Amino acid sequence: MPARLVPCLGFVAPSGMGKTTLLRRLVPLLCARGLRLGYLKHAHHGFDLDTPGKDSYELRRAGAARVLIASAARWALLAENVASPPPSLDALLARFDAEALDLVLIEGFRAGPHPRIEVRRGTPAVPGDVAEDAQRIAIATDAVTAPVAGAPPWLPLDAPEAIAAFVCSCLAEGRLARADPRAALRRACRRLARADAAPGAVSWRHGDWFTLHTTAAATAFTWALADELPAGAPSAARWHQAIHRHRPQAGAVVSAASVHAVAMSLTERPFQPRDEAGAEQFPLVPTVPTAAAHTDTVARLAAALGAAPVALVAGAGAYAWGETVSVAYARWHALERSARIALLARGLGQAPATDGLM
């Protein structure tokens, strides 16, 4: 994986506000300041960069899932994604060569934890939307009224030189840096250990790679999703690799042999949470029985998590996936809490036969 995560800055606005026009004026100014730029655009509709009738176009239509076109001047990789969920923003950013770039400009992708500039024409900010987007660092606008109190800085939309200076200042101050999820992996593993949920593991997917941190190791491990794992890899690595392969939108996976989840899993029946919060998140939690072949159990778990955000594995505990490490951990924690409540209810003689308890 790259030694650094390339900084990024988004530009968001409804269609027709002038995002692309601004970027076309901004890019040469930033390049003139010595920045090496990448560009990522979200397309709401289907698109094609190839030319009908060309060999590469026809072979892709014939079934090639990946087509790489190369010349002395440039190369382009076209990937078909018709049958798979859309890749996450992190997965797309991981496609860039971080060592060759100083900044990636993102057009669209309004949601997400990345910093962004909103483009507005003729619609000044009002007090009600000051806190609308916590990641909005500025508003590029042609409004002539003064900004409201507490609003992010206003930048003159028709003065791209001023916007370029603002972008370079933010980059130099580290405001466009991306948080390294490896730190989040370590924090999540420490929380698992404190919650008596060892052995446990947390993984993060970045492009065609995933990084795994376990409660038993002081360092993280990184492997390619498509590679055969080495003989000395932690046992959790095969489970997490299979989940990331089967569930491309799973940006992170948390697994733990927590006491209550393990006890609940031993029934080898689906678990129906009894508490209100758990039932709202997970109406029915699949439980994967242990197969004679370890690979069969791993495959069954990956399939179960294709239909639900959490699952139990008989004797092994709970698995949860999410778009981020924090979401995956929150789902695991909620499942463990629901399992604990169900077991306490069982001890009080209040657990029905449908909740997965013997």
Backbone torsions as a table, in degrees:
resi	resn	phi	psi	omega
1	MET	NA	158.5	-178.2
2	PRO	-64.7	149.5	179.1
3	ALA	-72.3	-18.0	179.9
4	ARG	-139.5	157.2	174.5
5	LEU	-101.9	122.5	-175.8
6	VAL	-65.0	133.3	177.5
7	PRO	-61.2	157.3	-179.9
8	CYS	-145.5	157.4	179.1
9	LEU	-145.2	125.5	-178.7
10	GLY	-95.1	156.1	173.1
11	PHE	-128.7	120.0	-174.0
12	VAL	-127.8	148.8	177.3
13	ALA	177.5	156.4	171.7
14	PRO	-61.0	157.6	179.6
15	SER	-58.4	137.8	177.5
16	GLY	93.9	-3.3	-178.9
17	MET	-81.0	-16.5	176.7
18	GLY	105.0	25.2	177.9
19	LYS	-59.0	-51.8	-176.3
20	THR	-65.5	-39.7	177.9
21	THR	-59.4	-44.2	178.4
22	LEU	-62.7	-45.5	-178.1
23	LEU	-63.9	-36.5	178.9
24	ARG	-63.7	-30.5	177.0
25	ARG	-84.5	-28.9	-174.7
26	LEU	-80.0	-39.7	-174.5
27	VAL	-56.5	-50.8	180.0
28	PRO	-62.7	-31.0	178.0
29	LEU	-68.2	-40.9	178.6
30	LEU	-69.8	-39.0	177.0
31	CYS	-63.4	-37.6	178.9
32	ALA	-64.7	-23.4	176.8
33	ARG	-86.7	5.0	174.8
34	GLY	92.9	8.0	-179.0
35	LEU	-82.6	139.3	172.9
36	ARG	-95.8	117.3	-169.3
37	LEU	-109.1	145.5	166.4
38	GLY	-114.7	161.5	-177.8
39	TYR	-139.5	129.3	179.4
40	LEU	-128.7	123.5	-177.9
41	LYS	-120.2	135.1	174.5
42	HIS	-89.0	122.7	178.7
43	ALA	-102.5	123.3	-178.6
44	HIS	-75.4	-20.2	-177.1
45	HIS	-124.1	172.0	177.7
46	GLY	-62.8	152.4	178.6
47	PHE	-147.8	164.3	178.0
48	ASP	-148.0	127.1	179.3
49	LEU	-92.5	-10.2	-176.2
50	ASP	-91.9	172.1	-176.7
51	THR	-111.7	121.6	177.5
52	PRO	-53.4	136.4	-179.4
53	GLY	97.7	-23.1	177.6
54	LYS	-73.2	154.1	-177.6
55	ASP	-56.2	-45.2	-177.4
56	SER	-63.1	-38.5	179.5
57	TYR	-65.2	-46.8	-177.3
58	GLU	-67.5	-37.7	179.5
59	LEU	-70.1	-33.3	175.3
60	ARG	-66.9	-42.4	176.8
61	ARG	-64.2	-27.8	-179.6
62	ALA	-75.5	-13.4	175.9
63	GLY	135.2	-4.6	179.6
64	ALA	-67.2	122.6	-176.3
65	ALA	-78.5	-25.9	178.0
66	ARG	-133.0	130.1	178.1
67	VAL	-129.4	122.1	178.5
68	LEU	-111.7	121.6	178.7
69	ILE	-108.3	127.5	-174.4
70	ALA	-134.6	144.0	172.4
71	SER	-142.7	-178.7	178.8
72	ALA	-68.2	-22.9	-175.6
73	ALA	-90.6	-37.2	-176.2
74	ARG	-162.9	168.8	172.8
75	TRP	-140.1	156.1	-179.7
76	ALA	-144.3	136.2	177.6
77	LEU	-109.6	120.7	178.0
78	LEU	-104.8	126.2	-177.4
79	ALA	-121.7	129.2	177.1
80	GLU	-82.6	135.8	-176.5
81	ASN	-134.1	29.4	-172.3
82	VAL	-66.0	-43.0	-173.2
83	ALA	-92.6	-0.5	-176.6
84	SER	-113.0	156.7	175.3
85	PRO	-64.0	155.2	179.2
86	PRO	-59.7	138.8	178.1
87	PRO	-68.1	150.8	179.0
88	SER	-73.1	164.7	177.7
89	LEU	-61.1	-41.5	178.3
90	ASP	-60.5	-41.0	179.5
91	ALA	-64.1	-38.1	178.7
92	LEU	-69.9	-43.2	178.9
93	LEU	-62.8	-30.4	179.1
94	ALA	-66.5	-16.0	178.2
95	ARG	-73.2	-20.4	179.9
96	PHE	-78.9	148.7	174.6
97	ASP	-82.0	101.7	-174.6
98	ALA	-61.8	-28.9	-178.4
99	GLU	-75.6	-15.3	-177.8
100	ALA	-100.1	-1.4	-174.3
101	LEU	-130.0	153.1	173.6
102	ASP	-104.2	-24.7	-174.9
103	LEU	-162.4	139.2	172.6
104	VAL	-109.9	125.8	175.4
105	LEU	-93.1	129.5	-174.9
106	ILE	-114.9	126.2	176.6
107	GLU	-106.9	121.2	-174.7
108	GLY	93.5	-152.9	-179.1
109	PHE	54.2	61.5	-177.8
110	ARG	-61.9	-37.5	179.6
111	ALA	-85.1	156.3	176.8
112	GLY	126.6	165.7	-174.7
113	PRO	-87.0	7.7	-176.6
114	HIS	-84.9	148.8	177.8
115	PRO	-68.2	149.8	-177.7
116	ARG	-153.1	156.6	175.3
117	ILE	-109.8	130.1	177.7
118	GLU	-93.9	136.4	178.9
119	VAL	-102.4	126.8	179.7
120	ARG	-133.4	141.3	174.1
121	ARG	-125.4	122.5	174.3
122	GLY	68.6	8.3	-179.3
123	THR	-130.1	91.1	-179.0
124	PRO	-66.6	158.3	177.1
125	ALA	-67.8	145.9	177.1
126	VAL	-120.0	159.8	-175.5
127	PRO	-53.9	-32.4	-174.5
128	GLY	-68.6	-19.5	-177.1
129	ASP	-112.2	16.6	178.5
130	VAL	-59.8	-44.1	-177.8
131	ALA	-99.2	18.3	-175.7
132	GLU	-63.5	-36.7	-176.2
133	ASP	-136.1	106.3	-176.2
134	ALA	-66.3	-21.3	-177.8
135	GLN	-92.7	-2.3	179.5
136	ARG	-76.3	117.1	-176.4
137	ILE	-99.6	-12.6	179.2
138	ALA	-166.2	161.5	174.4
139	ILE	-122.8	119.8	174.6
140	ALA	-91.3	115.3	-170.9
141	THR	-144.3	158.2	173.3
142	ASP	-102.1	9.7	179.3
143	ALA	-64.9	145.5	-178.5
144	VAL	-105.2	-10.6	178.0
145	THR	-76.5	159.5	-179.2
146	ALA	-72.5	145.7	178.1
147	PRO	-65.6	151.8	178.8
148	VAL	-74.9	159.4	-179.6
149	ALA	-61.9	135.1	177.5
150	GLY	84.4	-4.5	180.0
151	ALA	-75.1	155.5	174.8
152	PRO	-65.9	165.8	-178.0
153	PRO	-57.5	145.7	174.0
154	TRP	-97.4	134.7	177.8
155	LEU	-116.8	139.6	-179.3
156	PRO	-70.8	115.5	-175.5
157	LEU	-59.3	-32.1	-177.6
158	ASP	-93.0	15.2	176.6
159	ALA	-127.8	75.0	-176.5
160	PRO	-60.6	-25.2	177.5
161	GLU	-61.8	-39.6	178.9
162	ALA	-68.0	-37.0	178.5
163	ILE	-68.4	-39.8	177.5
164	ALA	-61.9	-41.1	177.8
165	ALA	-63.5	-39.9	178.6
166	PHE	-63.8	-44.1	-179.7
167	VAL	-61.8	-45.7	-179.6
168	CYS	-64.3	-36.7	177.7
169	SER	-64.5	-44.8	178.8
170	CYS	-63.1	-39.2	179.7
171	LEU	-64.7	-43.6	-179.2
172	ALA	-65.9	-32.8	-179.5
173	GLU	-82.5	-4.1	179.8
174	GLY	82.4	12.0	-177.0
175	ARG	-75.9	-14.3	-180.0
176	LEU	-102.8	3.8	179.7
177	ALA	-69.0	146.4	177.8
178	ARG	-94.6	138.8	177.8
179	ALA	-65.0	133.3	-179.7
180	ASP	-79.6	113.8	-178.6
181	PRO	-63.2	-15.0	179.1
182	ARG	-63.6	-33.0	175.2
183	ALA	-66.3	-37.7	177.5
184	ALA	-65.4	-34.8	177.0
185	LEU	-61.7	-45.9	-179.5
186	ARG	-62.9	-42.9	-179.9
187	ARG	-63.8	-42.3	-179.6
188	ALA	-64.2	-38.8	178.9
189	CYS	-66.5	-37.8	176.6
190	ARG	-64.0	-38.8	178.4
191	ARG	-66.5	-38.0	176.5
192	LEU	-62.1	-43.7	-179.0
193	ALA	-63.6	-41.9	179.0
194	ARG	-67.0	-26.8	-179.4
195	ALA	-87.8	13.4	-179.4
196	ASP	56.6	42.3	-178.3
197	ALA	-115.3	34.4	177.9
198	ALA	-98.2	145.4	0.9
199	PRO	-74.7	143.6	179.0
200	GLY	-140.9	165.1	-179.4
201	ALA	-152.2	150.6	177.1
202	VAL	-133.9	135.4	-179.9
203	SER	-130.5	157.7	-178.7
204	TRP	-134.6	130.3	178.4
205	ARG	-95.2	134.3	175.4
206	HIS	-137.6	100.9	-178.0
207	GLY	66.7	-125.6	-179.7
208	ASP	-93.8	16.5	-178.1
209	TRP	-126.0	162.4	169.7
210	PHE	-142.5	146.6	179.7
211	THR	-115.8	132.1	-175.7
212	LEU	-120.0	135.2	173.4
213	HIS	-124.7	134.0	-179.8
214	THR	-114.7	160.4	178.4
215	THR	-69.3	-16.1	-176.8
216	ALA	-94.6	-10.6	-175.2
217	ALA	-116.4	150.0	179.7
218	ALA	-87.6	-16.2	-177.9
219	THR	-124.9	164.2	178.6
220	ALA	-96.1	158.3	178.5
221	PHE	-120.0	142.8	179.1
222	THR	-127.1	132.5	177.8
223	TRP	-138.5	160.1	173.1
224	ALA	-77.6	142.2	-179.4
225	LEU	-62.8	-32.4	-175.1
226	ALA	-86.5	-11.6	-174.2
227	ASP	-83.3	155.8	169.8
228	GLU	-75.2	130.3	-177.7
229	LEU	-72.4	147.3	179.5
230	PRO	-68.2	161.0	-176.1
231	ALA	-61.1	-30.6	-176.9
232	GLY	-89.8	7.9	-178.8
233	ALA	-67.0	146.8	176.3
234	PRO	-57.3	147.9	-177.9
235	SER	-59.4	-32.4	-179.3
236	ALA	-65.5	-22.2	-175.4
237	ALA	-61.1	-40.2	-178.9
238	ARG	-66.9	-37.9	177.4
239	TRP	-64.8	-47.4	-177.7
240	HIS	-67.8	-39.8	178.4
241	GLN	-60.0	-43.8	-179.6
242	ALA	-63.9	-39.4	179.8
243	ILE	-66.1	-44.9	179.6
244	HIS	-63.4	-36.5	177.9
245	ARG	-66.6	-43.2	-173.4
246	HIS	-79.5	-27.1	-175.1
247	ARG	-124.5	82.1	-173.3
248	PRO	-58.6	-28.9	-179.8
249	GLN	-80.7	-0.3	176.0
250	ALA	-76.9	94.0	178.4
251	GLY	-71.5	-22.6	-179.6
252	ALA	-150.1	151.5	177.9
253	VAL	-133.9	135.9	175.4
254	VAL	-120.8	133.1	175.8
255	SER	-135.9	146.2	-179.2
256	ALA	-161.3	141.8	175.3
257	ALA	-89.0	57.2	179.8
258	SER	-69.9	147.8	-169.3
259	VAL	-56.2	-51.2	-173.8
260	HIS	-71.6	-37.3	177.6
261	ALA	-65.9	-40.4	177.8
262	VAL	-63.0	-45.7	179.7
263	ALA	-60.0	-42.1	179.9
264	MET	-67.1	-34.5	-176.5
265	SER	-69.7	-22.3	-174.9
266	LEU	-67.2	-15.8	176.3
267	THR	-71.3	-22.5	-177.1
268	GLU	57.6	27.7	175.4
269	ARG	-122.8	155.4	176.6
270	PRO	-56.5	144.8	-177.0
271	PHE	-108.2	127.8	178.2
272	GLN	-109.4	106.3	-179.1
273	PRO	-57.7	143.3	-179.2
274	ARG	-98.8	-23.0	179.8
275	ASP	-77.8	153.0	-173.9
276	GLU	-62.5	-44.9	-178.0
277	ALA	-65.0	-43.9	179.8
278	GLY	-65.6	-42.8	-179.3
279	ALA	-64.7	-31.5	179.2
280	GLU	-71.2	-37.9	-179.9
281	GLN	-80.0	-41.3	-173.8
282	PHE	-132.5	85.0	-179.6
283	PRO	-55.5	-36.5	177.8
284	LEU	-150.6	122.4	-177.7
285	VAL	-96.9	119.4	178.4
286	PRO	-68.0	144.6	175.1
287	THR	-119.0	124.2	-176.5
288	VAL	-95.1	117.4	177.2
289	PRO	-71.1	154.3	179.1
290	THR	-77.6	123.2	179.8
291	ALA	-90.4	163.6	178.8
292	ALA	-61.8	-39.4	178.0
293	ALA	-96.6	126.9	-178.3
294	HIS	-57.6	-39.3	-178.6
295	THR	-63.5	-31.5	177.9
296	ASP	-66.6	-40.7	178.6
297	THR	-64.6	-42.0	178.9
298	VAL	-61.6	-43.7	179.8
299	ALA	-64.4	-39.5	179.4
300	ARG	-66.9	-38.2	178.0
301	LEU	-64.6	-46.0	179.7
302	ALA	-59.4	-39.8	178.7
303	ALA	-67.7	-40.1	179.3
304	ALA	-63.2	-39.3	-180.0
305	LEU	-78.2	-3.8	171.9
306	GLY	-77.2	-18.8	-178.6
307	ALA	-113.5	-9.3	-177.2
308	ALA	-146.5	154.2	-179.9
309	PRO	-80.8	-13.0	-180.0
310	VAL	-139.2	159.0	176.5
311	ALA	-159.7	157.6	174.3
312	LEU	-109.5	147.6	173.7
313	VAL	-120.4	126.8	-174.6
314	ALA	-53.4	119.3	177.5
315	GLY	80.3	-8.0	-175.2
316	ALA	-111.2	-20.1	177.4
317	GLY	108.2	-148.7	-170.1
318	ALA	-111.6	147.3	174.4
319	TYR	-128.1	140.9	178.2
320	ALA	-144.9	144.2	175.0
321	TRP	-123.3	159.3	177.9
322	GLY	-159.9	169.4	178.3
323	GLU	-67.6	-28.2	179.0
324	THR	-132.5	168.4	178.1
325	VAL	-61.8	-41.9	-177.8
326	SER	-64.9	-38.4	178.3
327	VAL	-67.4	-44.6	179.6
328	ALA	-62.3	-42.4	179.6
329	TYR	-65.2	-41.4	179.9
330	ALA	-61.5	-38.8	178.4
331	ARG	-68.0	-42.0	177.4
332	TRP	-61.6	-45.4	-178.1
333	HIS	-61.9	-40.5	178.9
334	ALA	-65.0	-38.6	178.5
335	LEU	-66.9	-43.1	178.7
336	GLU	-62.2	-40.8	178.4
337	ARG	-63.4	-42.6	179.3
338	SER	-64.2	-39.3	178.3
339	ALA	-64.3	-40.4	179.1
340	ARG	-63.7	-44.5	179.7
341	ILE	-62.1	-42.1	-179.4
342	ALA	-64.3	-39.0	179.3
343	LEU	-69.2	-37.5	176.2
344	LEU	-65.1	-40.2	177.7
345	ALA	-63.3	-37.7	177.6
346	ARG	-61.7	-40.6	179.3
347	GLY	-66.2	-26.5	178.1
348	LEU	-90.7	2.6	179.3
349	GLY	75.1	26.1	-176.4
350	GLN	-114.4	10.1	-177.3
351	ALA	-93.7	122.5	176.5
352	PRO	-75.1	164.9	-177.7
353	ALA	-67.2	-17.9	-175.9
354	THR	-83.5	-3.7	-174.8
355	ASP	-90.9	9.1	176.5
356	GLY	91.3	2.9	179.8
357	LEU	-93.7	145.6	178.9
358	MET	-69.7	NA	NA
